[in-house]
Amino acid sequence: MLTVAYDGTAYCGWQLQPGKETIESVLNRCLSELTGETIEVIGASRTDSGVHALGNIAVFDTDSSIPAEKFSYALNRRLPEDIRVRGSREVAADFHPRHCDSIKTYEYRICNAAFPIPTKRLYAHFTYVPLDVCLMNRAAAYLVGEHDFKSFCSADTQAQTTVRRIDSIAVWKEDGVGNHTAADENACTAGREALQYDREIVIRVAGGGFLYNMVRIIAGTLMEVGREKIPPERVKDILAACDRQAAGPTAPACGLTLVGYEFRL
């Protein structure tokens, strides 16, 4: 099992696509060259084009004599700089990362400033409209638990069911060195005075599984709440509608990062 981090900017997502470079195709190629076998990895999450990861999971079968914990070192010598294996270990032969109980955590980052910040352009969505984090948190609370998230799923999904479970969701602002601002950790009591501009807003969502574009649609909807186009209480109605048109827009891919997995083995 590999724990894989990558900058998704230059790739057409995780999953193999004919004639396109993807994270999966690079891993398959480098592993096959390393082992002399034909290797095809199985990924835990099929992230979209432009989406990043700090801890996606890939598994593969091999007869190689390379110790499991050494694969990370050997692979990183072959991988491009925007893909890195952060760890490797042996797992049971029947372990499948998409068929076991797990908690997956995503973060969506928003550069909320008067002007774009060049160093954030690949890893955060920019908006100059001030966002009220307190309103966003109030709206996010309605999403926690098990619900039918059809309104927060791409209309062309192939999922057999749109019922999913969100374990936690939180929205906060960070200062220039990544610290949470105190105003966002307390209840929203200061109203509009609590708003801080020129900050990076983080939406962190953890749950048992997510539908296609679900986190990006949640982020887009919460941004509509933050700019006061949608009242927080309407999120209940959006969930109940089971209609993609009821929710906000799909936020751009660049702001999304798969932070990691927690497997309940």
Backbone as CSV, one residue per row, in Angstrom:
resi,resn,N_x,N_y,N_z,CA_x,CA_y,CA_z,C_x,C_y,C_z
1,MET,0.844,-1.186,0.000,0.000,0.000,0.000,0.880,1.237,0.000
2,LEU,0.595,2.153,-0.918,1.337,3.396,-1.034,0.472,4.554,-0.548
3,THR,1.065,5.460,0.213,0.431,6.728,0.535,1.042,7.769,-0.390
4,VAL,0.206,8.341,-1.251,0.699,9.148,-2.365,0.262,10.598,-2.226
5,ALA,1.217,11.510,-2.373,0.932,12.944,-2.412,1.240,13.457,-3.817
6,TYR,0.443,14.406,-4.284,0.703,14.952,-5.616,0.084,16.330,-5.796
7,ASP,0.737,17.087,-6.660,0.200,18.342,-7.171,-0.522,17.967,-8.459
8,GLY,-1.846,18.105,-8.446,-2.631,17.627,-9.579,-2.718,18.575,-10.756
9,THR,-2.000,19.702,-10.715,-2.147,20.735,-11.740,-1.892,20.209,-13.147
10,ALA,-0.858,19.429,-13.328,-0.439,19.001,-14.663,-1.088,17.697,-15.121
11,TYR,-2.002,17.131,-14.323,-2.542,15.805,-14.616,-4.047,15.840,-14.856
12,CYS,-4.500,14.893,-15.639,-5.934,14.772,-15.953,-6.614,13.873,-14.927
13,GLY,-6.373,14.178,-13.660,-6.986,13.409,-12.588,-6.190,12.169,-12.240
14,TRP,-6.801,11.337,-11.399,-6.151,10.093,-10.960,-6.309,8.981,-11.974
15,GLN,-7.507,8.759,-12.459,-7.855,7.544,-13.195,-7.260,7.511,-14.596
16,LEU,-6.908,6.312,-15.035,-6.390,6.113,-16.387,-7.349,6.674,-17.429
17,GLN,-6.783,7.391,-18.416,-7.552,7.901,-19.541,-6.706,7.752,-20.796
18,PRO,-7.275,7.217,-21.874,-6.496,6.999,-23.103,-5.845,8.283,-23.602
19,GLY,-4.541,8.214,-23.826,-3.825,9.328,-24.410,-3.581,10.501,-23.477
20,LYS,-3.876,10.347,-22.172,-3.693,11.446,-21.232,-2.830,10.998,-20.050
21,GLU,-2.078,11.940,-19.515,-1.235,11.643,-18.367,-2.043,11.822,-17.086
22,THR,-2.076,10.772,-16.278,-2.800,10.802,-15.013,-1.878,10.294,-13.909
23,ILE,-2.292,10.492,-12.663,-1.488,10.001,-11.547,-1.361,8.484,-11.621
24,GLU,-2.456,7.813,-11.935,-2.444,6.350,-12.021,-1.499,5.867,-13.116
25,SER,-1.514,6.527,-14.262,-0.651,6.081,-15.368,0.828,6.240,-15.016
26,VAL,1.166,7.315,-14.309,2.564,7.514,-13.907,2.986,6.448,-12.891
27,LEU,2.140,6.182,-11.898,2.473,5.151,-10.912,2.629,3.787,-11.577
28,ASN,1.699,3.432,-12.465,1.781,2.142,-13.155,3.096,2.023,-13.934
29,ARG,3.433,3.086,-14.638,4.648,3.055,-15.463,5.901,2.920,-14.597
30,CYS,6.002,3.710,-13.547,7.200,3.675,-12.706,7.314,2.368,-11.930
31,LEU,6.187,1.845,-11.441,6.212,0.569,-10.726,6.572,-0.578,-11.658
32,SER,6.057,-0.558,-12.867,6.369,-1.618,-13.832,7.849,-1.603,-14.198
33,GLU,8.410,-0.392,-14.369,9.841,-0.280,-14.668,10.682,-0.763,-13.485
34,LEU,10.236,-0.452,-12.280,10.987,-0.814,-11.079,11.000,-2.314,-10.841
35,THR,9.846,-2.964,-11.020,9.719,-4.383,-10.676,9.945,-5.322,-11.852
36,GLY,9.855,-4.805,-13.081,9.915,-5.672,-14.250,8.630,-6.435,-14.481
37,GLU,7.593,-6.092,-13.754,6.282,-6.708,-13.895,5.311,-5.693,-14.503
38,THR,4.162,-6.171,-14.930,3.099,-5.269,-15.360,2.241,-4.941,-14.145
39,ILE,2.379,-3.736,-13.653,1.710,-3.324,-12.420,0.551,-2.392,-12.749
40,GLU,-0.589,-2.658,-12.123,-1.752,-1.771,-12.236,-2.256,-1.494,-10.819
41,VAL,-2.118,-0.264,-10.392,-2.515,0.083,-9.030,-4.029,0.266,-8.943
42,ILE,-4.558,0.124,-7.742,-5.954,0.431,-7.430,-5.944,1.598,-6.465
43,GLY,-6.589,2.694,-6.835,-6.604,3.886,-6.012,-7.821,3.948,-5.112
44,ALA,-7.635,4.552,-3.948,-8.753,4.703,-3.019,-9.700,5.806,-3.463
45,SER,-9.159,6.863,-4.066,-9.988,7.987,-4.487,-9.582,8.422,-5.886
46,ARG,-10.569,8.554,-6.759,-10.307,8.959,-8.140,-10.469,10.478,-8.248
47,THR,-9.451,11.195,-7.798,-9.536,12.648,-7.804,-9.603,13.190,-9.231
48,ASP,-10.268,14.339,-9.369,-10.481,14.952,-10.679,-9.236,15.683,-11.170
49,SER,-9.281,16.093,-12.420,-8.218,16.893,-13.012,-8.001,18.163,-12.198
50,GLY,-6.742,18.431,-11.827,-6.415,19.638,-11.087,-6.544,19.541,-9.592
51,VAL,-7.075,18.428,-9.075,-7.225,18.235,-7.632,-5.922,17.668,-7.068
52,HIS,-5.568,18.098,-5.867,-4.317,17.703,-5.236,-4.557,16.663,-4.140
53,ALA,-3.473,16.081,-3.641,-3.589,15.111,-2.548,-2.345,15.144,-1.676
54,LEU,-2.570,14.977,-0.389,-1.475,14.771,0.560,-1.395,13.315,0.981
55,GLY,-2.501,12.578,0.805,-2.502,11.201,1.289,-3.505,10.312,0.593
56,ASN,-3.481,10.286,-0.736,-4.294,9.286,-1.430,-3.630,7.917,-1.257
57,ILE,-4.404,6.879,-1.456,-3.916,5.517,-1.219,-3.974,4.710,-2.509
58,ALA,-2.921,3.957,-2.762,-2.884,3.039,-3.896,-2.346,1.695,-3.437
59,VAL,-2.933,0.621,-3.939,-2.445,-0.725,-3.632,-2.127,-1.453,-4.931
60,PHE,-1.229,-2.434,-4.834,-0.875,-3.232,-6.005,-0.311,-4.568,-5.549
61,ASP,-0.366,-5.550,-6.438,0.209,-6.873,-6.197,1.563,-6.960,-6.883
62,THR,2.496,-7.639,-6.239,3.818,-7.816,-6.836,4.491,-9.062,-6.274
63,ASP,5.355,-9.647,-7.089,6.211,-10.741,-6.638,7.633,-10.239,-6.388
64,SER,7.823,-8.937,-6.405,9.152,-8.356,-6.237,9.721,-8.689,-4.856
65,SER,11.057,-8.804,-4.795,11.736,-9.063,-3.527,12.043,-7.776,-2.760
66,ILE,11.674,-6.622,-3.335,11.908,-5.344,-2.643,11.054,-5.306,-1.384
67,PRO,11.629,-5.037,-0.224,10.817,-4.939,0.996,9.750,-3.862,0.854
68,ALA,8.580,-4.122,1.413,7.448,-3.206,1.242,7.798,-1.790,1.657
69,GLU,8.506,-1.638,2.777,8.799,-0.305,3.291,9.843,0.431,2.452
70,LYS,10.518,-0.275,1.522,11.532,0.354,0.679,10.963,0.838,-0.652
71,PHE,9.742,0.437,-0.980,9.163,0.854,-2.249,9.059,2.379,-2.342
72,SER,8.751,3.030,-1.227,8.622,4.486,-1.262,9.925,5.147,-1.707
73,TYR,11.044,4.674,-1.176,12.337,5.256,-1.529,12.689,4.973,-2.991
74,ALA,12.467,3.738,-3.414,12.812,3.363,-4.788,11.936,4.094,-5.801
75,LEU,10.652,4.213,-5.490,9.745,4.882,-6.422,10.032,6.370,-6.544
76,ASN,10.340,7.006,-5.430,10.567,8.453,-5.452,11.775,8.843,-6.291
77,ARG,12.679,7.907,-6.544,13.798,8.179,-7.439,13.363,8.219,-8.904
78,ARG,12.213,7.623,-9.190,11.722,7.536,-10.560,10.583,8.504,-10.848
79,LEU,9.842,8.872,-9.820,8.658,9.706,-10.015,9.030,11.151,-10.306
80,PRO,8.177,11.874,-11.039,8.400,13.309,-11.223,8.239,14.049,-9.903
81,GLU,8.745,15.275,-9.850,8.775,16.015,-8.590,7.397,16.354,-8.041
82,ASP,6.371,16.348,-8.895,5.030,16.692,-8.413,4.233,15.481,-7.943
83,ILE,4.877,14.318,-7.861,4.273,13.119,-7.265,5.298,12.518,-6.301
84,ARG,4.876,12.235,-5.080,5.759,11.610,-4.102,5.002,10.561,-3.291
85,VAL,5.686,9.444,-3.034,5.158,8.414,-2.152,5.635,8.726,-0.742
86,ARG,4.712,8.942,0.171,5.055,9.343,1.537,5.232,8.153,2.477
87,GLY,4.880,6.975,1.991,5.058,5.778,2.805,4.581,4.559,2.045
88,SER,5.131,3.411,2.376,4.720,2.152,1.749,4.776,1.050,2.785
89,ARG,3.813,0.153,2.730,3.802,-0.971,3.671,2.997,-2.121,3.094
90,GLU,3.233,-3.306,3.627,2.505,-4.487,3.170,1.134,-4.541,3.836
91,VAL,0.133,-4.929,3.051,-1.217,-5.130,3.575,-1.693,-6.515,3.142
92,ALA,-2.806,-6.942,3.701,-3.360,-8.256,3.359,-3.669,-8.335,1.872
93,ALA,-3.544,-9.534,1.314,-3.719,-9.725,-0.125,-5.110,-9.338,-0.599
94,ASP,-6.098,-9.417,0.280,-7.469,-9.100,-0.121,-7.875,-7.668,0.269
95,PHE,-6.914,-6.854,0.718,-7.242,-5.478,1.107,-7.573,-4.650,-0.127
96,HIS,-8.720,-3.976,-0.096,-9.135,-3.091,-1.188,-9.531,-1.753,-0.557
97,PRO,-8.857,-0.669,-0.903,-9.083,0.599,-0.212,-10.472,1.193,-0.399
98,ARG,-11.194,0.762,-1.432,-12.544,1.304,-1.648,-13.629,0.398,-1.080
99,HIS,-13.229,-0.761,-0.535,-14.206,-1.722,-0.027,-14.043,-1.974,1.464
100,CYS,-13.571,-0.977,2.187,-13.430,-1.132,3.628,-13.864,0.155,4.316
101,ASP,-14.157,0.026,5.592,-14.630,1.168,6.364,-13.496,2.171,6.552
102,SER,-13.741,3.418,6.183,-12.689,4.424,6.276,-13.301,5.803,6.454
103,ILE,-12.478,6.737,6.896,-12.845,8.144,6.953,-11.902,8.899,6.026
104,LYS,-12.489,9.624,5.100,-11.724,10.386,4.129,-11.861,11.872,4.463
105,THR,-10.762,12.599,4.430,-10.774,14.020,4.766,-10.304,14.853,3.581
106,TYR,-11.105,15.855,3.242,-10.769,16.815,2.195,-10.675,18.213,2.787
107,GLU,-9.856,19.048,2.167,-9.841,20.476,2.466,-10.037,21.261,1.181
108,TYR,-10.896,22.273,1.263,-11.047,23.206,0.142,-10.565,24.572,0.618
109,ARG,-9.617,25.150,-0.118,-9.011,26.422,0.280,-9.442,27.552,-0.658
110,ILE,-9.722,28.696,-0.026,-10.211,29.871,-0.744,-9.318,31.049,-0.400
111,CYS,-8.733,31.660,-1.400,-7.957,32.888,-1.212,-8.948,34.049,-1.266
112,ASN,-9.274,34.596,-0.103,-10.287,35.649,-0.004,-9.569,36.978,0.224
113,ALA,-9.314,37.679,-0.867,-8.500,38.894,-0.810,-8.950,39.877,-1.884
114,ALA,-8.449,41.094,-1.791,-8.805,42.109,-2.779,-8.232,41.768,-4.152
115,PHE,-7.051,41.149,-4.167,-6.388,40.792,-5.423,-5.820,39.381,-5.297
116,PRO,-5.684,38.670,-6.408,-5.124,37.309,-6.348,-3.695,37.322,-5.815
117,ILE,-3.325,36.236,-5.152,-1.957,36.050,-4.658,-1.308,34.989,-5.539
118,PRO,-0.299,35.355,-6.330,0.254,34.423,-7.324,0.680,33.077,-6.764
119,THR,1.255,33.069,-5.551,1.753,31.812,-5.003,0.639,30.873,-4.557
120,LYS,-0.596,31.357,-4.515,-1.720,30.519,-4.106,-2.586,30.092,-5.287
121,ARG,-2.282,30.556,-6.489,-3.209,30.393,-7.607,-3.459,28.938,-7.994
122,LEU,-2.519,28.046,-7.710,-2.672,26.637,-8.083,-3.303,25.801,-6.987
123,TYR,-3.433,26.375,-5.769,-3.834,25.564,-4.620,-5.004,26.159,-3.837
124,ALA,-5.537,27.276,-4.290,-6.680,27.890,-3.625,-7.505,28.634,-4.663
125,HIS,-8.813,28.596,-4.503,-9.716,29.348,-5.375,-9.766,30.800,-4.912
126,PHE,-9.611,31.723,-5.837,-9.620,33.144,-5.487,-11.012,33.753,-5.635
127,THR,-11.416,34.527,-4.637,-12.595,35.381,-4.760,-12.350,36.666,-3.999
128,TYR,-12.685,37.796,-4.616,-12.483,39.088,-3.959,-13.672,39.487,-3.096
129,VAL,-14.799,38.772,-3.205,-15.979,39.096,-2.402,-15.760,38.605,-0.976
130,PRO,-15.849,39.476,0.035,-15.655,39.027,1.422,-16.652,37.933,1.797
131,LEU,-16.153,36.892,2.443,-16.983,35.763,2.848,-17.134,35.752,4.364
132,ASP,-18.362,35.564,4.830,-18.659,35.506,6.258,-18.516,34.050,6.720
133,VAL,-17.426,33.760,7.408,-17.132,32.394,7.838,-18.149,31.901,8.864
134,CYS,-18.669,32.806,9.676,-19.655,32.403,10.681,-20.924,31.880,10.009
135,LEU,-21.380,32.568,8.972,-22.549,32.096,8.229,-22.257,30.756,7.556
136,MET,-21.059,30.603,7.026,-20.680,29.356,6.355,-20.686,28.196,7.334
137,ASN,-20.200,28.427,8.553,-20.208,27.370,9.570,-21.632,26.989,9.968
138,ARG,-22.502,27.975,10.090,-23.891,27.680,10.426,-24.539,26.824,9.349
139,ALA,-24.267,27.140,8.098,-24.820,26.351,6.995,-24.226,24.946,6.967
140,ALA,-22.921,24.841,7.209,-22.234,23.549,7.149,-22.783,22.571,8.168
141,ALA,-23.247,23.076,9.311,-23.749,22.194,10.369,-24.924,21.346,9.905
142,TYR,-25.712,21.843,8.967,-26.863,21.088,8.464,-26.438,19.887,7.622
143,LEU,-25.191,19.844,7.186,-24.719,18.767,6.322,-24.155,17.580,7.100
144,VAL,-23.891,17.761,8.378,-23.302,16.687,9.186,-24.335,15.589,9.422
145,GLY,-23.905,14.351,9.313,-24.788,13.209,9.490,-25.018,12.480,8.185
146,GLU,-25.924,11.516,8.207,-26.245,10.736,7.014,-27.445,11.371,6.311
147,HIS,-27.259,11.715,5.045,-28.312,12.369,4.266,-28.259,11.853,2.834
148,ASP,-29.314,12.144,2.090,-29.292,11.964,0.648,-28.678,13.226,0.052
149,PHE,-27.480,13.098,-0.498,-26.740,14.251,-1.007,-26.895,14.413,-2.521
150,LYS,-28.031,14.004,-3.056,-28.234,14.116,-4.497,-28.099,15.552,-4.973
151,SER,-28.513,16.520,-4.163,-28.385,17.931,-4.549,-26.926,18.362,-4.628
152,PHE,-26.046,17.623,-3.960,-24.627,17.976,-3.919,-23.793,16.991,-4.730
153,CYS,-24.346,16.511,-5.797,-23.674,15.520,-6.638,-23.849,15.903,-8.100
154,SER,-22.835,15.658,-8.899,-22.928,15.910,-10.331,-24.118,15.160,-10.911
155,ALA,-24.841,15.811,-11.799,-26.076,15.243,-12.350,-25.832,13.948,-13.120
156,ASP,-24.622,13.746,-13.629,-24.346,12.540,-14.419,-23.675,11.437,-13.607
157,THR,-23.897,11.444,-12.285,-23.287,10.418,-11.438,-23.779,9.021,-11.800
158,GLN,-22.897,8.038,-11.596,-23.243,6.637,-11.834,-23.451,5.886,-10.523
159,ALA,-23.450,6.610,-9.411,-23.566,5.979,-8.090,-24.917,5.285,-7.934
160,GLN,-24.894,4.118,-7.286,-26.132,3.370,-7.063,-27.015,4.050,-6.036
161,THR,-26.391,4.726,-5.071,-27.142,5.478,-4.070,-26.435,6.801,-3.821
162,THR,-27.204,7.837,-3.538,-26.621,9.148,-3.249,-26.642,9.456,-1.748
163,VAL,-26.917,8.455,-0.946,-26.870,8.613,0.512,-25.417,8.479,0.963
164,ARG,-24.955,9.471,1.719,-23.601,9.462,2.239,-23.600,9.997,3.677
165,ARG,-22.486,9.802,4.382,-22.355,10.253,5.767,-21.193,11.233,5.884
166,ILE,-21.478,12.421,6.411,-20.430,13.380,6.745,-20.254,13.360,8.258
167,ASP,-19.042,13.075,8.701,-18.755,13.000,10.130,-18.487,14.367,10.735
168,SER,-17.837,15.230,9.980,-17.547,16.572,10.487,-17.299,17.509,9.325
169,ILE,-17.614,18.782,9.554,-17.326,19.820,8.568,-17.120,21.119,9.328
170,ALA,-16.061,21.821,8.997,-15.732,23.070,9.685,-15.146,24.057,8.688
171,VAL,-15.362,25.330,8.962,-14.848,26.400,8.120,-14.099,27.375,9.024
172,TRP,-12.899,27.755,8.609,-12.148,28.731,9.400,-11.263,29.567,8.479
173,LYS,-10.733,30.649,9.048,-9.760,31.478,8.353,-8.399,31.298,8.992
174,GLU,-7.368,31.353,8.152,-5.999,31.271,8.640,-5.286,32.589,8.418
175,ASP,-4.345,32.901,9.316,-3.528,34.083,9.094,-2.383,33.718,8.156
176,GLY,-1.448,34.607,8.018,-0.391,34.403,7.029,0.519,33.229,7.291
177,VAL,0.521,32.694,8.510,1.399,31.561,8.819,0.607,30.302,9.145
178,GLY,-0.680,30.292,8.794,-1.467,29.078,8.934,-2.175,28.916,10.250
179,ASN,-2.168,29.930,11.119,-2.870,29.828,12.386,-4.334,30.209,12.227
180,HIS,-5.207,29.533,12.972,-6.619,29.889,12.971,-6.785,31.253,13.627
181,THR,-7.676,32.067,13.090,-7.973,33.332,13.733,-9.001,33.112,14.825
182,ALA,-8.828,33.799,15.951,-9.681,33.571,17.113,-11.140,33.835,16.816
183,ALA,-11.422,34.817,15.971,-12.813,35.171,15.694,-13.576,34.017,15.084
184,ASP,-12.873,33.139,14.362,-13.550,32.052,13.673,-13.675,30.810,14.538
185,GLU,-12.987,30.736,15.667,-13.082,29.585,16.540,-14.182,29.766,17.581
186,ASN,-14.663,30.978,17.731,-15.732,31.268,18.678,-17.058,31.403,17.947
187,ALA,-18.115,31.439,18.708,-19.436,31.606,18.113,-19.505,32.944,17.392
188,CYS,-20.414,33.026,16.424,-20.541,34.252,15.629,-21.352,35.269,16.428
189,THR,-20.647,36.091,17.170,-21.342,37.082,18.001,-21.032,38.508,17.574
190,ALA,-19.998,38.672,16.773,-19.593,40.027,16.411,-20.184,40.495,15.096
191,GLY,-20.979,39.637,14.432,-21.627,40.033,13.189,-20.625,40.352,12.108
192,ARG,-20.940,41.378,11.330,-20.071,41.726,10.215,-18.698,42.199,10.680
193,GLU,-18.578,42.698,11.907,-17.297,43.158,12.409,-16.296,42.015,12.545
194,ALA,-16.796,40.780,12.586,-15.900,39.636,12.750,-15.196,39.270,11.451
195,LEU,-15.638,39.819,10.320,-15.046,39.475,9.038,-13.598,39.947,8.968
196,GLN,-12.731,39.101,8.411,-11.350,39.489,8.170,-11.050,39.231,6.707
197,TYR,-10.435,40.208,6.075,-10.163,40.128,4.650,-8.690,39.781,4.448
198,ASP,-8.320,39.426,3.210,-6.956,39.024,2.897,-6.520,37.851,3.761
199,ARG,-7.328,36.831,3.786,-7.034,35.613,4.527,-7.337,34.400,3.646
200,GLU,-6.827,33.253,4.040,-7.171,32.009,3.358,-8.234,31.295,4.180
201,ILE,-9.339,30.997,3.535,-10.438,30.295,4.190,-10.315,28.804,3.885
202,VAL,-10.499,27.982,4.906,-10.381,26.536,4.755,-11.714,25.885,5.098
203,ILE,-12.188,25.027,4.213,-13.357,24.185,4.480,-12.844,22.756,4.594
204,ARG,-12.982,22.165,5.772,-12.509,20.786,5.972,-13.710,19.874,6.168
205,VAL,-13.781,18.825,5.346,-14.895,17.884,5.362,-14.355,16.474,5.541
206,ALA,-14.913,15.736,6.487,-14.518,14.349,6.716,-15.751,13.469,6.705
207,GLY,-15.649,12.313,6.061,-16.791,11.418,6.002,-16.422,10.058,5.468
208,GLY,-17.413,9.192,5.426,-17.187,7.820,5.004,-17.045,7.643,3.510
209,GLY,-17.466,8.620,2.741,-17.378,8.522,1.279,-18.070,9.705,0.652
210,PHE,-17.678,10.019,-0.579,-18.206,11.207,-1.228,-18.615,10.898,-2.662
211,LEU,-19.637,11.586,-3.111,-20.118,11.457,-4.477,-19.261,12.298,-5.424
212,TYR,-19.480,12.103,-6.716,-18.715,12.834,-7.726,-18.978,14.337,-7.596
213,ASN,-17.916,15.101,-7.390,-17.956,16.563,-7.241,-18.639,17.024,-5.947
214,MET,-18.905,16.119,-5.016,-19.678,16.470,-3.822,-19.000,17.555,-2.982
215,VAL,-17.710,17.408,-2.721,-17.032,18.392,-1.875,-16.956,19.735,-2.578
216,ARG,-16.729,19.738,-3.873,-16.648,20.999,-4.612,-18.006,21.697,-4.686
217,ILE,-19.091,20.934,-4.746,-20.427,21.541,-4.734,-20.758,22.071,-3.346
218,ILE,-20.355,21.336,-2.300,-20.516,21.846,-0.941,-19.757,23.162,-0.789
219,ALA,-18.513,23.196,-1.273,-17.723,24.424,-1.176,-18.381,25.565,-1.937
220,GLY,-18.866,25.290,-3.139,-19.531,26.329,-3.918,-20.780,26.847,-3.242
221,THR,-21.523,25.955,-2.607,-22.745,26.356,-1.899,-22.416,27.174,-0.661
222,LEU,-21.406,26.746,0.099,-21.019,27.489,1.300,-20.478,28.874,0.945
223,MET,-19.825,29.002,-0.192,-19.384,30.329,-0.618,-20.567,31.226,-0.950
224,GLU,-21.625,30.658,-1.521,-22.842,31.443,-1.771,-23.451,31.918,-0.453
225,VAL,-23.387,31.064,0.568,-23.857,31.466,1.901,-22.963,32.571,2.455
226,GLY,-21.642,32.400,2.315,-20.694,33.361,2.854,-20.826,34.742,2.256
227,ARG,-21.244,34.811,0.991,-21.451,36.125,0.366,-22.898,36.600,0.499
228,GLU,-23.673,35.869,1.322,-25.037,36.223,1.702,-26.032,36.161,0.544
229,LYS,-25.759,35.286,-0.414,-26.730,35.045,-1.477,-27.725,33.965,-1.085
230,ILE,-27.316,33.100,-0.149,-28.172,32.026,0.357,-28.135,32.089,1.883
231,PRO,-29.281,32.112,2.575,-29.254,32.065,4.048,-28.834,30.678,4.522
232,PRO,-28.148,30.582,5.643,-27.667,29.273,6.120,-28.771,28.238,6.246
233,GLU,-29.949,28.655,6.697,-31.051,27.717,6.940,-31.544,27.054,5.661
234,ARG,-31.262,27.657,4.514,-31.771,27.084,3.267,-31.064,25.778,2.911
235,VAL,-29.917,25.510,3.524,-29.213,24.263,3.238,-30.103,23.062,3.542
236,LYS,-30.952,23.162,4.560,-31.901,22.084,4.859,-32.813,21.829,3.655
237,ASP,-33.304,22.893,3.043,-34.192,22.758,1.882,-33.442,22.223,0.672
238,ILE,-32.177,22.629,0.534,-31.368,22.135,-0.584,-31.181,20.627,-0.474
239,LEU,-30.883,20.151,0.731,-30.758,18.706,0.947,-32.059,17.988,0.610
240,ALA,-33.175,18.529,1.109,-34.476,17.882,0.935,-34.908,17.854,-0.521
241,ALA,-34.445,18.813,-1.317,-34.880,18.911,-2.714,-34.368,17.750,-3.563
242,CYS,-33.209,17.196,-3.218,-32.583,16.121,-4.017,-32.509,16.527,-5.491
243,ASP,-32.054,17.739,-5.719,-32.009,18.315,-7.066,-30.716,19.119,-7.193
244,ARG,-29.844,18.731,-8.128,-28.582,19.437,-8.308,-28.780,20.931,-8.541
245,GLN,-29.858,21.317,-9.172,-30.093,22.732,-9.480,-30.360,23.557,-8.225
246,ALA,-30.704,22.893,-7.117,-31.022,23.624,-5.892,-29.768,24.119,-5.173
247,ALA,-28.633,23.454,-5.381,-27.403,23.806,-4.678,-26.620,24.852,-5.457
248,GLY,-25.521,25.295,-4.871,-24.673,26.295,-5.498,-23.802,25.705,-6.590
249,PRO,-22.919,26.529,-7.171,-22.055,26.067,-8.263,-20.980,25.102,-7.778
250,THR,-20.394,24.386,-8.715,-19.255,23.521,-8.413,-18.001,24.369,-8.338
251,ALA,-17.363,24.400,-7.189,-16.151,25.207,-7.015,-15.018,24.646,-7.871
252,PRO,-14.105,25.502,-8.338,-12.994,25.043,-9.178,-12.127,23.990,-8.497
253,ALA,-11.527,23.133,-9.308,-10.769,21.994,-8.784,-9.516,22.405,-8.025
254,CYS,-8.887,23.513,-8.404,-7.570,23.846,-7.851,-7.574,24.011,-6.343
255,GLY,-8.717,24.370,-5.748,-8.761,24.592,-4.310,-8.879,23.332,-3.483
256,LEU,-9.077,22.187,-4.129,-9.390,20.953,-3.400,-8.152,20.071,-3.204
257,THR,-7.980,19.597,-1.967,-6.901,18.668,-1.644,-7.454,17.515,-0.817
258,LEU,-7.142,16.299,-1.235,-7.443,15.119,-0.427,-6.368,15.023,0.647
259,VAL,-6.751,15.292,1.884,-5.772,15.341,2.972,-5.316,13.952,3.370
260,GLY,-6.262,13.009,3.494,-5.842,11.670,3.869,-6.977,10.747,4.222
261,TYR,-6.602,9.508,4.535,-7.536,8.429,4.881,-7.218,7.911,6.276
262,GLU,-8.280,7.513,6.967,-8.136,6.749,8.196,-8.907,5.452,7.999
263,PHE,-8.186,4.327,7.934,-8.816,3.037,7.712,-9.143,2.368,9.041
264,ARG,-10.319,1.800,9.122,-10.713,1.051,10.304,-10.513,-0.430,10.010
265,LEU,-9.268,-0.837,10.096,-8.901,-2.218,9.714,-9.251,-3.198,10.805
